[in-house]
Amino acid sequence: MSTSQPDASRPSEARADDDRATPDGLLHARTGTEVSPEDLVLAAGRDITPRNLEWARRKLAEEGPSALDKLLP
């Protein structure tokens, strides 16, 4: 049985990065294109139904494209 530390095989720069948070701007992958109600429904993990599309339309009207950013990591 090895007595080495579990992350000893990882490069030191990778361990140093573990302590820093990823900037919010790098977490979102939206390309600047319009966000459709269908996009929002799918990002929420819901089926595309008339009821869910109406929910997405209301959410986009209230929050704009950032509604999608709030659902995606």
Sequence and secondary structure as in RCSB ss.txt:
>XXXX:A:sequence
MSTSQPDASRPSEARADDDRATPDGLLHARTGTEVSPEDLVLAAGRDITPRNLEWARRKLAEEGPSALDKLLP
>XXXX:A:secstr
   S TTTTS HHHHHHTTS   HHHH    SS   HHHHHHHTT    HHHHHHHHHHHHHHTTHHHHHH  
